Amino acid sequence: MNLFCKFAPARMQGRKRTKKTDRRKMTIRSYILLLALGGCLATRAQEHPEKPFISPFDFPLTLSGNFGELRANHFHGGVDFKTQGEIGKPIHCIADGYVSRVSVTPGGYGQALYITHPNGYTSVYGHISKFAPAVAKLVEEYQYENETFAVDLKFEPGQLAFKSGEIIALSGNEGYSFGPHLHMEIRRTDTGELIDPLQFYTDKVKDTTPPRASLVMLYPQPGKGVVSGSPKKKAIPVAALGTPVEAWGEIAAGIKAYDYMDGTHNNYGVRSVVLYVDTAEVFRSTVDGVLPEENRMINAWTDYEEHVKKNSWVMRSQILPGNPLRMLQADEKGGVVTIDEERDYHFRYELEDLYGNKNTYRFVVRGCRMPIEEYNPQAKHYLEWDKGNVIQEPGMELVIPRGMLYEDIALNTKVIKDTAAIAYEYRLHDEAVPLQAGCTLMIGVHRFPVEDTSKYYVVRKWGNRKGSAGGKFDDGWMKTTIRELGTYTVAVDTVSPRVTPLNRSQWKSGNIQFKIGDAETGVRDYKVMIDGRFELFSFSSKTARLSMKHPKRLKRGVPHKLEVIVTDHCGNETRKEFKF
């Protein structure tokens, strides 16, 4: 009996806005479970005919992450279902459909399966440990034929199909995952928009717990407002909201809050945030859908400085002029409140989740006339959000096309001219500034410690830390794309990657592992040959380990010669041979 149900035969199968607008072995228990279930679920009936999707699991659903949670440079695009702390739970197809895509990567979703349904949606299953046999066969054929671990395969409607309820994969912890779970997405097939999967499972997940806030932030607008006599933003803990805050001029607000659910200690993203001032609604966010190109706009909605410096997520109740994120709505002032009367302004935040659980936070901003300093930044470069901008310094050029900035920025640039260095060091701004997409940065190279220009790369610096920003050498310049204003220079990488063999006493049984890494530009590629034949080794970015994928291919009782080749992004290569 197969572990998975047999494949069925192939079958054919916005919101308004204001102006200015991404190995472990299966446990014996899981194996036995699959043997019991294999072949018995080909026609599992819909438990709720009124809903388009059934549950992916045969056990109660609990979330470790919800849709729209705030993450670095993106919104969480699906829900994370807990798998009872185990790997190898059978995942059921949530509706009839065909396999449209399969991907395998060291990070991100790890192993992921995309199924397109005739109802206009595509479901995505990430971090899985094992594909259904027919899918696994095609993936492995591609990997061996192309001698690669990474895979991104597309399929037509008539190739691979599943019926609702069939087992499509086993849950896992692959890729950028730090505990066993299933990441599941629901996308609109025509637009790629990610929507909240939980809306289809409200009858299966109990939640009576409302969102809770920890602080409110007030933002005086530069040259137009002050809070407590200062042009700097002011954080107010929830416990202190009962005390009025004095302000004058134009200010905006923000709130740090999370949602919670019954029976778990996890925190989640807040679906709805509404801000009222006196009786008028001035801002509303509704996190119910996001297009892929909108993901980086999270940096325009949240307080980017707070996230970068403190890993703190504050949702601003303000729409920046260059932020077209559809989930945000505001009044004609984009959420900015004018405090121009000496009276109490009554602010009220209402937080609500998908289930209608609600919490309210009130505070008073007291209008108090006070001086507002003129905003007159002494900056060499002033960037306008609605125009293309070019920044030029000796030996450097940065091109920022229109649409890359969310607001005007007065750059505090600095050039460190060290003639003994490979290139000058350029501080494009004294604070990290997000860009919507990659912008072309060119840095001139004026000293060549090595002749091979493929060894040069652009460096991104954060204080004493640094990382590779990639780049290619072209006629005296290093060219790369950046997504954040910061400090950049050029360095040379001539150091080959590290390759460390592990558990050599177990190699003869096929349990062959290595730990690999690179100190400068990172690992670009690897290959393992055994007895002159390519062997598939999986790579985990979170553990930096290579592991033999199919130990049964190793012939027992004979000596073997193994060669591992690892290359970094500057072409430095490490080759090591082992006999066992």
N, C-alpha and C positions, 0 to 999 in steps of 0.2 A: 504493500500500500504506500502511495506517495505521501510525503509530509504535507503537501499542499493539495488543495482541491484541484482537480484536473481543469485545465483551461477550457472554457466554452469555445465553440467554433467562432472564428472571426466574424464579426458583424459590422455592418455599416451603422454605422451609427448616425451730473452733478448737482449739486447743492448750490444755492446762491451764495455770493460773496460780495463784499463791499468794494468800493472804489479802491484803487491802488492795491489797486488790488495787487540676503545662506544658512569589539572583535573578540568581542569575547565569543567563546564557543557557546552554542546553545546548551542550556542545562539539560540534564537527563530528564528532569520533570517536564520541561517544555517539549522535549522530543516525544515523550510518551503522550503528552497532550495532543500534539499535532498528529500522531499516529491515530489517535482516537477520533480526531476531528476531520482528518483528511478524507475527502470524498463525500462528506455528509452534509455539506453546506451549500451545494451548488444552487439550490433553490430556496435559500432562507427567505422567509417572507418579511415584508416591511412590518416593523412593530407599530409604527404610527403612519398609516397611509396618508394622513394629511401633511406629513413632513417629507421633504424630498430625499433625506438621507437617514440611514440607520447608523447605529453606533459602530465605531471601528473595533470595539472590544466587547467581549462577553462578560465583563465585570463592571461594577459601578465606576462612573467617570469622575475623576478628580483632577483639577487643574493645578499645575505648578507655574503656569504663565498664561496670561490672557492676551487677547488681540489688542494691538495698539500700545503695548507697554513701551515706555521710552527707553531706547537703546542708543548706543553711540552711532550717530549718523543715520539712524533708521528707526522706524516703528516696528515692533514685533508683528510680523505679518500673519500670524496664525495663533493657535492655542497649543499649549504643551500639556498633553495628557500624561499623568503619572502612570507608571506601569508596575506598581506595587513593589518598587525597588528591584525589579528583575529585568533581565534581558531575555529576549526570546518569546515574548507574548505574541500570539497570532493576531495579525491585523486584518480585519475584514474590509472588503471593498464596500464603501458606503452607498453605492448605487451602481446600476449597470453602466458600463463604460469601456473605453479602450485605452491601452497604454500609449500615451502620446510622447512621453519623454522619460529617460532614465539618466541620472547623473551620479558620478562617483568622484569625490574630491577629498583631499587630506583634511580640509577644514570645512567650514560652512555646514551644510546639511549632511556631510559624509556621504552616505548612500541615500538617494532620494528617488521616489517613484511618482510620476505624474499620470493621473487618469482623467481623461476628458469624458464628460457625461453628456447625454443627449438633451439634458434640461438646461444647457447654457453655462454650466459650471465645470471647472476643473479642480479636482482635489489633489493635494500634494502631501506626501508622507516622507518626513525627514528623519535622519539619524537611525535608520533601520539597520539591522544586523545581517539580514539575509533576504534576498529576493525570492519570489516564487520560482520554481524550477525552470519554467520556460523563459522567464525574464533573465534569470541568472545565466542560462545557457548562452543567450545572445550577448550578454555583457562580457562573459568570460571569453567567448570566441573573439570579440573585438579586442579585448585586452591582450590576449596572446598573439593575435595576428599583427597588432600594432605595437606590441612590446611596451605597453603603458598601463599604469594603474588608473590614471584619471580618465573618465569617460563622460561624454555628453552625447547621447543618442536620441534621435527623433524618430517617431513611428507614424505611419498612416493609419487611418481608421480600420482598415481591413487586415491588420497584422496580428495584434494581440488584444484579446478582449476578456473581460471578467463580468460575471453576473453579480448582482448585489448579494453580499454575504460571503462570497468566496474569499479564501485566505490569499492575500496578495503579497505578504511579507511577514517578517518577524521584527518586533520592536528591538531597539538597541540603544547604543550610546556612542555612535560613530560621529566623526567630524567635530565641530565646535560644540560639544555637548559635555556637561559636567555632572551627569547622572542619568540613569536609565529613564527614558521617556519617549513619547511620540510627539514630534512636532507636526501638526496637521494644519493645512491651509485650505481655504476655499477661494477660488479666483473666478472672476467672470471671464469666460473663455474668449470673448470677442475683444475685450479691452485690456485684460491682464490685471484689472483692479482686484486687490485683496479685500475681502469682506470678513466680518466677524463670524467664524464658524459656530460660536456658542449660541447664536440666535436659533440654530436648528436643534439644539440640545438642551434647551431650558427645562424640559421635563425630566432630564437625566442628571442635571447638576443642581443641587440645592444651594440657594444663597439668600440669606436674610440679613446679611451684614452690610452696612453702608460704608462708603468711602470715608476716610479721615484725613484731615490736614494737620501739618506740623508747624507751618509758618506761612506768613504773608509777606510779600516783598513789595515795596513802593519804589517806583522809578521816576525821579524828576527828569523831565525832558531837557536836554542840553540847551542852556541859555534861555529856557522858558519856564522853569519851575524849580522849586526847592522843597525839601522835606526836612523838618526840624532845623531849618536854617542852612541846610547843606545841599549842594548839587549832587551828592552821592546817593546811591540807592540805600534803602534802609530795610533791614529784615526785622520782622515783628513776630516773635513766637506766638503760637495760638493762645498760650496761657496769658499773654499780655494784651490781647485784643480788646479787653475791657477799658483800656486807657486810651483816650483820644490822642491822635498824632497830628501835630500842626504842620500845615503845608500851605504853599501859595503858588499859583500859576498852573502850568500843565504837568500832570503826573499820569503815570500808568501803574497798574497793579499786576501782581503775579501771585501764584499760590503753589506751595509744595504739598502734594497730597498723593495718597495711594488708596486703592480699593482693597477690600479683604473679602474672604469667603468663609462660609461655615466649615468647621472641621479641619482647617489647615492653618499653618503659621506663615504662609506665603503672603507677599504683598503683590498687588497687581496695578495695572494702569487704570486711570479713571476715565470712564466712557464720556461723561458729560460734565462740563464746568460752565456755569453761567454766572456772570457778574452783573449785579444791579447797583446803581447809584441813585439814592433816594427811591423813586419808583420806576426808573427807566432802566431797561436792559441795555448795557453798553457793549457786552462781549459774550460770545458763546462758542464753545468748542464741542464737537461731537465726533468722537473717534469711532467711526463705524465703517470706514472704507478708505483705502489709500492706494494710489497708483504707484508703480515702481519709481517713476521719475519724481514723485513727491517725497520720497524717503528722506533725502538730505535736507528738506525744508524743515525738518524737526529742529535743525540748528537755528532757524529764524524764529520759531515759536518759543522754544525754551531759552532760558538764560544760559548762553553758551559759556560765558566766563565761569559761572557757578559749577557747571558740569566739568569743565577742564580742570579747574583749580581744586574743587572740593568733591567731585563726583556726586553732586547734588542736582536733582532735577526740579527746577522751578518752571512751571507753565505760565508764561506771560499772557496776560489778558490784553494783548495789543497785537495788531497786525502791522508789521513793518511794511513800508511801501513796496519793497521788492519781494514780498512773500505771497505767492498766489495759492497757498495751501487751501484746498477746498473745504476741509473740515472746520475752518474758522469762519465766524461771522462777527461783525461788529457794526457799531453805529457809523455815522458819517465821519467821525474823527478817528476811526480805527481803534477804538477802545481807550483813547487818551481822554482824561477827565480834566476839565478846566476848573480850578479852585480860584474863583475871583470874587467871592463874597465872604464876609466875616461871619460865618455861621457854621453849623455842623453839617457835614455831608455824610449821609448814611450809606455805607458800602455793605453789600450782602453777597456772599458767595454761596451758590447752591451746587453741591456735588451729587451726582446720581450715577448708578450703575445700570446695567442692562435689565435688571430685575425690578427697577423702580425704587431700590433702597436709596435713601437720600439723607444728606447731612447739610446743615446750614451754618455759616460762619458770618457773624456781623462785627463790624468795627466802624469807628467814627474817625473821619479826617476833618479836623477843625481848621476852617479857613482863617488864617492869621497873616495879615499883611506884613511882608518882610522883603528885603532887597533880593533881587535876582541878578547874579553876575552875568555879564554879556559873554556869550560863547564865541570866543575868537581864537581858535586853535592856531598855534604857530607851527604849521606843518608845510613841508616842502611839496608834498603830494596830497591832493584832495581828490578822493574817488567819489564819483556820482553813481548811484545805484542804477539809474535808468539810461546810462551811456556806456560805451566802450571806453576802457581806460588802459593807458600804457604807462608803466613805471620804468624809468631809465635812470641808472646810476653808472658810474664808471665800471665797465666790465660786466654789466648786468642789464637784462631787460625782462620785464614781466608783462604779458598781454592778458588783460582781463576783459573778455567780450561782454557785451550787454546781456543782462540776465544772470550774471554770476554773483552779484552782490544783492544783499537784502536791504541795505540802507547806506547812506553816505558815510564815508570814513575819512577822517583826517589822519594820514599815516605819519607815525613817528619813526621814520627810517634812520638807519645808521649803517655806515660802511666801515668795517675794520680792515684797514689796508696794511696787511702784513706781507711784505715783498718776499719773505722766505717761505710763505705758504704756497700751496698749489694754486689757490685762487683767493680772492678777497672773501671775507665773510659778510653776508648781507642780512641785517635785521630789517625785514620788510615792515614790521610793526612791533611795538612793545607788548602787545597782547595778541593771542591767537584769534584770528578772524576766519570764519568758515566761508568757503566758496561753494556755489551750487554744483559745479562740475570742474573737471580738470582744466587748468589754465597753463599756458606755455611759459616756462621759466628758462632763461638762457643765462649761463654764467661763463665768463671767459676764463680760460686756463692760461696762466702766464709762467708756470714752472712745471717741468715734466720730469719727475724723479724716475719714471719708468717709460720706456719707449712705446710699449703696447698700450694704445689709447683705449682698448676694450676694458682695461682694468680700472678706469676712472668712473666715479659715480657721484651723484649729488647727495649731499648729506643734509638731513633735517635735524636741528639741534634743539633740545629742551634743557636749558641749564647745562648740567654736566652729562646729560644723556644725549645719545644721538641714534639715528636710524637712517636706513637707506631710503632715498626718494627716487632711486633708479636713474635713468637717463642714458643718453648715447652721445658720444663725441662726434662733432661735426665741424670741421674747418675751424678749429681753435675754440669752439664753444661746447659746453655740456648742455644738452637740451633735455628737459623732462617736463612733466605736467604735475602740478600741485593742486591740492584742494583745501589748503589752509595757508593763510599768511603767517609767517613766523621767521625763523632764522635759518638760512641756508648757506652752504659752501660746497666745495668739491674735495673729495678724498680719493685714495687709491686702495684697491683691494687686490693684493697678491697672495693672500693666505688661502690655502685649500681647505675644503670642508673637513670636519671631524667625522671619523667612522670608528665606532667602538663596538666590537662583537660582544654579545651577551649570551649567557647560559650555554656555552659551547659543549658542555657535557650532554646536552639534550639534542644536539643537532642531528645525530643519526636517526632519531625518531621523527624528524621533520619539524621540530620546534626550533626554528632558526630565527634569531632576532639580532638586530643591530640598533644602536642609537646613533643618529646622525645629526649634524648641525653645522652652522656657519656663523662666525662671529661678526661678519661685516654686512654682506648683502643678502644673505639667506640662501637656502637650498633652492635651486631651480629645477633640477632633474636628478633621477637616480635610475640605476639598472642593476639587476642581479642575475648573473649567469651561473648555472650549475652544470658542470660537465659539458660546457660549450652551448648549453641550451637556455634560452630565456625562461626565467621562473617569475611568477607573479608574486610580488611582495607588496602588501598594503603599507601605507604610511599614515600615521596619526600625527597631525600637527600639534596636538596638545601634549603628547608624550614624546614626540620626536623619535618614534620607534618605527623601524621596518620589521615586518613579520611575514613569514612565508604563508601565503594564502591557501595553498593546496598541498599540504604535507604528503598526501597519498601519492603524489607524482614522484616522490623521492624513492629511488630503488633501494631496498634494504639489503644489508649484508655485503656491500661493495664499497670501496673507497671512492671519495668524491673530491672534485676540485671546484671551489666556489670563487667567483670574482664579483666584487661589488664596486660600482662606479658611481660617484656622487659629484655633481657639478653645481657651482654657485652661480649667481646672476652676473658675475663678471667673467665667467668662463673658466675659473680655477677648478681643477679636477683632482679628485682623489681616487686612486685605484688600489684596491687591496685584494690579495689572494689568500685563500685559506684551504687547507686540506683536512678532511675529516672522514 
